[in-house]
Amino acid sequence: IIRLHGVPSSIISDRDPRFTSRFWQSLHQVLGMKLRLSSTYHPQKNGQSERTIQFLEDLLRACVLDHLGS
């Protein structure tokens, strides 16, 4: 996906320590991406992230199945 569409301009994430680590922050800085962390106790933002992830998983699954079928 990144090869075809490039690096995303931003990523919305929860406040999991894996996403707030120095490595992750440095990676975002090097790639020119913005890391947007959802607010604590803001389930709407987490829901938005989950829906986006589900959409991308469904899209990727459809592409793989289409590729295998051709």
Summary of the structure (lengths in Angstrom):
residues: 70
radius of gyration: 14.7
end to end distance: 19.3
largest distance: 45.5
contacts: 138
relative contact order: 0.15
helix: 64%
strand: 11%
